[in-house]
Amino acid sequence: MIRISGVASLLMIMLAMVFAVSLPAHAGEPVEKAASIQTFEDCASYNTDLNGDGAIDVADLLAVKKCIQEGCSDSAYDVDGDGAVNEADADIVLKCIELRRTQRQ
């Protein structure tokens, strides 16, 4: 597993924030699936490790956000399996990242 330095980690978080701000809002899309995730173990039900590095992290969030922005329909980024790559998928990845951080503390 590759370790990321504090500076690189901060840079990735900043990029994720920029990416998230530059994309359109949810426009009324359902977020029930992300809301139903209560523990990090619940994340196992979803394909949230989008880059296959063995971790759920900002890189995965950036990957799904990029797919959404580009309008791709690659099923690999359809985290919730509803047939569409949208903000609901990004919400699930973000929720799992937050739960992973909470679990580490």
C-alpha positions in Angstrom: 0.0 0.0 0.0 1.3 3.5 -0.9 1.6 6.0 1.9 0.7 9.6 1.1 2.5 12.4 2.8 0.6 15.0 4.8 1.1 17.6 2.0 -0.1 15.3 -0.7 -3.1 14.3 1.3 -3.9 18.0 1.9 -3.6 18.7 -1.8 -5.9 15.9 -2.7 -8.5 17.2 -0.2 -8.2 20.7 -1.6 -8.7 19.3 -5.2 -11.7 17.4 -4.0 -13.2 20.6 -2.6 -12.6 22.5 -5.8 -14.1 19.7 -7.8 -17.2 19.5 -5.6 -17.8 23.2 -5.7 -17.5 23.4 -9.5 -20.1 20.7 -10.1 -23.9 21.3 -10.2 -26.0 20.7 -7.1 -28.0 17.6 -6.6 -31.0 19.0 -8.5 -33.4 16.9 -6.3 -31.7 13.6 -6.7 -32.4 11.1 -3.9 -29.7 10.6 -1.3 -31.5 7.9 0.7 -28.8 5.3 0.1 -26.0 7.5 1.5 -28.3 8.4 4.4 -28.9 4.7 5.2 -25.2 4.0 5.6 -24.5 4.2 9.3 -21.2 2.3 9.8 -18.1 1.8 7.7 -19.1 -1.9 7.4 -22.2 -0.8 5.5 -19.9 0.5 2.8 -19.0 -3.1 1.9 -22.4 -3.3 0.1 -21.2 -0.7 -2.5 -18.3 -0.5 -4.9 -16.6 2.5 -3.4 -12.9 1.6 -4.1 -13.2 3.0 -7.6 -9.5 3.1 -8.4 -8.8 -0.4 -7.0 -6.0 0.7 -4.6 -7.6 -1.1 -1.6 -8.7 2.1 0.2 -11.8 4.3 0.1 -10.4 7.8 -0.1 -10.4 11.2 -1.9 -9.0 9.6 -5.0 -12.2 7.6 -5.3 -14.3 10.6 -4.8 -12.4 12.5 -7.4 -12.8 9.6 -9.8 -16.6 9.5 -9.5 -16.9 13.4 -9.6 -14.8 13.4 -12.8 -17.1 10.8 -14.3 -20.2 12.8 -13.4 -18.7 16.0 -14.8 -17.8 14.3 -18.1 -21.2 12.7 -18.3 -19.8 9.2 -18.5 -22.0 6.1 -18.1 -19.3 3.7 -17.1 -21.0 1.2 -14.7 -17.7 0.9 -12.7 -18.6 4.4 -11.3 -22.3 3.5 -10.6 -21.6 2.9 -6.9 -25.2 2.3 -5.9 -26.1 0.2 -8.9 -29.1 2.2 -10.1 -28.0 2.4 -13.7 -26.8 6.0 -13.6 -23.6 7.7 -12.5 -24.7 10.7 -10.5 -24.4 12.7 -7.3 -26.0 9.8 -5.3 -22.9 7.8 -6.1 -20.6 10.6 -5.0 -22.6 10.9 -1.8 -22.0 7.3 -1.0 -18.3 7.5 -1.5 -18.1 10.7 0.6 -20.1 9.1 3.4 -17.8 6.1 3.4 -14.7 8.3 3.5 -16.2 10.2 6.5 -17.0 6.9 8.3 -13.5 5.5 7.6 -12.0 8.6 9.2 -14.3 8.4 12.2 -13.5 4.7 12.6 -9.7 5.5 12.7 -10.1 8.0 15.6 
